[in-house]
């Protein structure tokens, strides 16, 4: 199967993402407002060993994500990363001291089935390795003002609205980072001169750090039932859209299977939302382990 290496790396990345998210989410949720450092949420979290442990695992997951993107399309890899919710499900249940609910198993099964249908029936194919500068310019011209409006609205909003908007913003930035990662991996293959003279890897660093900062602030906003589903759905949807628009990726599907694919995509979104809400709604999940 031509997608097998990309699928394998993406699933390992999803496992690392789940472990990292659970650890870092725990630390952010347990951080009192009065103990924020000079640089806000991140400034306080960097003093916590468990946050660094979660970050290290997340960095390992990013390496596997990059390996997957080097061998498969953004459409394929980002859809598979949604399986991080499946790995997070038993972890969240363990932290809460309970077993996984029947409804969660049903949604988990629906998510697995929809992803299998998407990969097998949709057969996502790669397009270009690099994005034209003019296309990045248009994307930035549209995206940056929308991001700034989102952040401005989050500053004065309630906990729910702030978490929702920050979750959407972090998911958006992670989606952009996925496309930049794919281009950076291609540049590595072109040689050191091409890599270090291109603006792409430097843009990736800025976008990646911004995404992580927004994610931690979304976790700390308090309403995980708003931030987690928003970020979890926004990232694969926007990444897939950017993959199609910027990299000319596509689904190799005939009309006879179009209805099945649409149903699978709708099921994937519904299952993702349901599992993210379930994980975010865990009573006392942030305090399931002894404080450090």
QUIVEN-V408191 format. One record per residue. N is the residue number from 1. RES is the residue in one small letter. BURIAL is + if it has 16 or more other C-alpha atoms within 10 Angstrom, else -. Layout:
BEGIN
<<N | RES | BURIAL> <N | RES | BURIAL>>
END
This chain:
BEGIN
<<1 | x | -> <2 | x | -> <3 | x | +> <4 | x | -> <5 | x | -> <6 | x | +> <7 | x | +> <8 | x | +> <9 | x | +> <10 | x | +> <11 | x | +> <12 | x | +> <13 | x | +> <14 | x | +> <15 | x | +> <16 | x | +> <17 | x | +> <18 | x | +> <19 | x | +> <20 | x | +> <21 | x | +> <22 | x | +> <23 | x | +> <24 | x | +> <25 | x | +> <26 | x | +> <27 | x | +> <28 | x | +> <29 | x | +> <30 | x | -> <31 | x | -> <32 | x | -> <33 | x | -> <34 | x | -> <35 | x | -> <36 | x | -> <37 | x | -> <38 | x | -> <39 | x | -> <40 | x | -> <41 | x | +> <42 | x | +> <43 | x | -> <44 | x | +> <45 | x | +> <46 | x | -> <47 | x | -> <48 | x | -> <49 | x | -> <50 | x | +> <51 | x | +> <52 | x | +> <53 | x | -> <54 | x | +> <55 | x | +> <56 | x | -> <57 | x | +> <58 | x | +> <59 | x | +> <60 | x | +> <61 | x | +> <62 | x | +> <63 | x | +> <64 | x | +> <65 | x | +> <66 | x | +> <67 | x | +> <68 | x | +> <69 | x | +> <70 | x | +> <71 | x | +> <72 | x | +> <73 | x | +> <74 | x | +> <75 | x | +> <76 | x | +> <77 | x | +> <78 | x | +> <79 | x | +> <80 | x | +> <81 | x | +> <82 | x | +> <83 | x | +> <84 | x | +> <85 | x | +> <86 | x | +> <87 | x | +> <88 | x | +> <89 | x | +> <90 | x | +> <91 | x | +> <92 | x | +> <93 | x | +> <94 | x | -> <95 | x | +> <96 | x | +> <97 | x | -> <98 | x | -> <99 | x | -> <100 | x | -> <101 | x | -> <102 | x | -> <103 | x | -> <104 | x | +> <105 | x | -> <106 | x | -> <107 | x | +> <108 | x | +> <109 | x | -> <110 | x | +> <111 | x | +> <112 | x | +> <113 | x | -> <114 | x | +> <115 | x | +> <116 | x | -> <117 | x | +> <118 | x | +> <119 | x | +> <120 | x | -> <121 | x | +> <122 | x | +> <123 | x | +> <124 | x | +> <125 | x | +> <126 | x | +> <127 | x | +> <128 | x | +> <129 | x | +> <130 | x | +> <131 | x | +> <132 | x | -> <133 | x | -> <134 | x | -> <135 | x | -> <136 | x | -> <137 | x | -> <138 | x | -> <139 | x | -> <140 | x | -> <141 | x | -> <142 | x | -> <143 | x | -> <144 | x | -> <145 | x | -> <146 | x | -> <147 | x | +> <148 | x | -> <149 | x | -> <150 | x | +> <151 | x | +> <152 | x | -> <153 | x | -> <154 | x | +> <155 | x | -> <156 | x | -> <157 | x | -> <158 | x | -> <159 | x | +> <160 | x | +> <161 | x | +> <162 | x | +> <163 | x | +> <164 | x | +> <165 | x | +> <166 | x | +> <167 | x | +> <168 | x | +> <169 | x | +> <170 | x | +> <171 | x | +> <172 | x | +> <173 | x | +> <174 | x | +> <175 | x | +> <176 | x | +> <177 | x | +> <178 | x | +> <179 | x | +> <180 | x | +> <181 | x | +> <182 | x | +> <183 | x | +> <184 | x | +> <185 | x | +> <186 | x | +> <187 | x | +> <188 | x | -> <189 | x | -> <190 | x | -> <191 | x | -> <192 | x | -> <193 | x | -> <194 | x | -> <195 | x | +> <196 | x | -> <197 | x | -> <198 | x | -> <199 | x | -> <200 | x | +> <201 | x | +> <202 | x | -> <203 | x | -> <204 | x | +> <205 | x | -> <206 | x | -> <207 | x | +> <208 | x | +> <209 | x | -> <210 | x | +> <211 | x | +> <212 | x | +> <213 | x | +> <214 | x | +> <215 | x | +> <216 | x | +> <217 | x | +> <218 | x | +> <219 | x | +> <220 | x | +> <221 | x | +> <222 | x | +> <223 | x | +> <224 | x | +> <225 | x | +> <226 | x | +> <227 | x | +> <228 | x | +> <229 | x | +> <230 | x | +> <231 | x | +> <232 | x | +> <233 | x | +> <234 | x | +> <235 | x | +> <236 | x | +> <237 | x | +> <238 | x | +> <239 | x | +> <240 | x | +> <241 | x | +> <242 | x | +> <243 | x | +> <244 | x | +> <245 | x | -> <246 | x | +> <247 | x | +> <248 | x | +> <249 | x | +> <250 | x | +> <251 | x | +> <252 | x | -> <253 | x | -> <254 | x | -> <255 | x | -> <256 | x | -> <257 | x | -> <258 | x | -> <259 | x | -> <260 | x | -> <261 | x | +> <262 | x | -> <263 | x | -> <264 | x | +> <265 | x | +> <266 | x | -> <267 | x | +> <268 | x | +> <269 | x | +> <270 | x | +> <271 | x | +> <272 | x | +> <273 | x | +> <274 | x | +> <275 | x | +> <276 | x | +> <277 | x | +> <278 | x | +> <279 | x | +> <280 | x | +> <281 | x | -> <282 | x | +> <283 | x | -> <284 | x | -> <285 | x | +> <286 | x | +> <287 | x | -> <288 | x | +> <289 | x | -> <290 | x | -> <291 | x | -> <292 | x | ->>
END
